[in-house]
């Protein structure tokens, strides 16, 4: 600790030693073992994030359904495989064990894994975890310092299963998405799952930090609906603070203009994100637009949005896209090209994971960890349970009973 100066001319504090700076967090969770009792996207995305930070992540899959359901979610163009594109979105860096938790032996196998774990990520309908012996109360009896994070659709008091598309609708996102004269529209990615994944990550990291400081374990409950509602941001506070119930506006922003609306050029669209009056003045200079007096301030632009957008579209239509973007960027006007996913990912190698024919997306690009590819179904069942101390004879009996699957799948 640096001591303050005692008096003018008195002893000066010694400078602190130079900080040790790391440019990566790849190993920050080294030695942390995570048991993932979750499928589809929210829990698995959080699990992959923890793996990228160095944690050992064990994906426990349901033997009765032959694993995570996303193993069967293939595009029409994909070959028969248990590692399709959807599964590869959230399962890098893990090992897979397949258990039948409806059997006592399957629950014993899970207990063996949990006794060696630091964190459990769980995603069940309320009541299902208790029935399968995977509820927080049972798990915490197995490991005193364990952190259990449970995700449900609507919280522990509601037994409905949570589905991203339904949560989008119930949280207001579907109503807000789409053109003003068009129907409510689902978002093109499972954003509610991804928002919940962020809350899971935050909960785990905060709980690990507290445990490191105090030794206290944690049982934290999250829901898809809460994660969605928390992300309504300014649209939510528009109602809570101003009493304004938001409506569909297409790509327009309720409080800023021009912001978010695509504008045409000769060879593609651009999006403008003008947030200040100074940026708008620079935009008009680049485009050669003589702005109406009421457009000089943002409130006037918001009120006259339709006429403003029409005038800007007329001006941008005569430009080549790259030339326009270069001119705008030179004047610090926020703007970008409207790209296809293939175009966007062509310049995103920092976040792309590859292994042979498989590819995925990093959840923690700042970690830059080298990750094992997504596991095949039940690929590591035997190895993981041996590591957990299960006797060979017991393990063989569990396999014969069907409580543990020892059947590494092979892609067709």
MOWOQUI-V912792 format. One record per residue. D_LAST is the distance of its C-alpha to the last C-alpha in Angstrom with 2 decimals. Layout:
d_last
D_LAST
D_LAST
This chain:
d_last
61.65
63.85
67.43
69.32
72.40
75.50
78.10
78.84
79.32
78.02
75.00
71.87
68.44
66.28
63.27
59.98
57.86
55.29
52.12
48.99
46.50
42.74
40.51
37.43
36.71
33.56
34.97
37.23
35.33
34.66
35.22
34.44
31.82
30.27
28.65
26.72
26.89
25.69
22.85
22.19
24.31
27.86
27.53
24.29
25.93
28.96
26.97
25.35
28.88
30.25
27.59
28.60
32.16
31.31
30.78
28.36
26.25
24.69
22.43
23.16
20.63
21.46
20.16
21.37
19.15
16.08
17.08
18.14
17.97
16.89
13.36
13.31
15.48
13.52
15.44
15.30
14.20
11.14
7.50
5.77
6.03
8.93
10.70
11.68
15.01
17.21
16.13
16.57
20.08
21.55
19.79
20.36
22.36
21.59
20.55
19.06
20.72
20.14
23.44
24.97
28.20
29.68
30.30
33.08
31.00
28.43
31.41
32.77
29.56
29.80
33.46
32.74
30.60
33.18
36.00
34.61
33.91
36.04
34.40
32.54
30.98
30.89
30.07
31.06
33.32
36.79
37.16
33.53
33.69
36.89
35.42
32.54
34.82
33.34
36.42
38.40
41.34
39.33
37.36
40.57
42.17
39.57
40.14
43.46
42.59
39.21
38.56
36.88
35.89
35.13
33.85
34.42
34.75
38.53
39.93
40.58
42.96
40.68
38.00
36.09
32.53
32.28
30.11
30.37
31.30
33.96
35.34
35.62
37.75
39.84
40.54
41.88
39.22
38.19
41.88
42.48
39.55
40.11
43.06
46.47
46.64
42.99
41.09
39.79
36.38
33.48
32.62
29.45
28.03
28.23
31.38
32.79
29.88
30.35
34.10
33.66
31.39
34.29
36.67
34.50
34.46
38.20
38.88
37.04
38.74
42.12
41.79
40.84
43.80
46.15
44.98
45.61
49.10
50.16
47.81
47.20
43.89
42.73
41.30
40.50
39.45
38.02
37.04
35.12
38.30
40.50
38.21
38.25
42.01
42.69
40.97
43.22
45.45
48.22
47.26
47.86
51.12
52.29
52.67
53.77
56.33
57.36
56.74
54.64
51.73
49.20
47.96
45.25
46.21
43.22
42.81
46.45
47.68
50.30
52.56
52.06
52.24
50.76
47.71
44.09
44.85
43.11
45.60
45.08
45.59
45.43
41.80
40.20
41.16
42.47
43.05
46.36
46.91
50.69
51.92
55.50
58.50
58.64
55.09
56.05
59.15
57.13
54.66
57.59
59.05
55.85
55.48
59.20
59.44
62.84
61.94
63.95
66.16
64.34
61.06
62.43
61.46
58.14
59.63
61.00
57.68
55.94
58.64
58.49
54.73
54.35
57.08
55.88
52.30
53.59
55.81
53.15
50.64
53.35
53.85
50.23
49.38
51.35
49.46
46.51
44.05
43.90
47.66
48.27
46.03
47.75
51.14
50.28
48.80
51.94
53.96
51.68
50.71
47.30
45.01
41.46
39.27
37.08
33.62
30.19
27.49
26.14
29.72
30.30
27.27
28.18
31.11
29.63
28.18
30.16
28.00
24.57
22.22
19.68
17.35
15.22
13.23
14.22
17.63
20.00
23.71
26.27
28.49
31.22
31.60
34.82
33.08
30.88
29.03
26.20
23.43
20.40
17.19
16.14
15.22
12.22
13.53
16.33
15.62
19.39
21.01
22.84
23.94
25.30
27.26
28.64
29.82
31.44
33.49
32.04
33.24
30.76
32.19
31.98
28.39
27.46
29.39
27.65
24.22
25.63
27.09
23.90
25.56
23.20
19.47
18.36
14.68
12.71
9.22
6.30
3.76
0.00
